[in-house]
């Protein structure tokens, strides 16, 4: 008994540290995901309504390189489809500064040459268009985007659980009813399942080339809406149970008599 009681404070302290680290990591992931979602949404909106800042520039360097490999496939990519295409790196003189744009598609790069004067479409100083043609990479297989995409299920489930916990806390503060962790588990699980289903639908849609720039918000919003609706039903049930368990006062008994 003494060993167990002495081990508990250390274990609980370690648990608090782990929870704090986990929450810090999740906060960083959520901020990065929110920032990328805002960035892609704002760029797409600026392109659609023509509000990009425009500036004249000249091409100072144009470098091409060939990208090849296998799409999909089994072991060593042997059963996939072989692909090859050309990408360009473009350096541009803009005023007294320089701009560099990587991974410019072949259909855009083949219209450029060193010394050519072009018009840039800029979003907060970042090159989005060259002569009206899109050169913004969007969601792509870079280190940050891949990390955020892979961890999206975890981030989505965490955000849904935060929303449920916040709603349950507010319900308790307003004197309605207090929901335990077990009471919150069902809504969280249902919301996470809906979020994962929405995420899967987005992935299937993206496989056909249809990518929503604000896609991370879809599973979070769908899952949160379902989870909160389920939590509301749970709170109503708990409220009815609490009312039934409340003993009737003498006045009520005499009134029934």
PyMOL commands that set and color helices and strands:
alter all, ss='L'
color gray80, all
select helices_A, chain A and resi 2-49+75-77+106-109+143-150+152-173+181-207+215-245+250-256
alter helices_A, ss='H'
color red, helices_A
select strands_A, chain A and resi 53-71+81-94+97-105+117-123+126-130+133-134
alter strands_A, ss='S'
color yellow, strands_A
deselect
rebuild
show_as cartoon
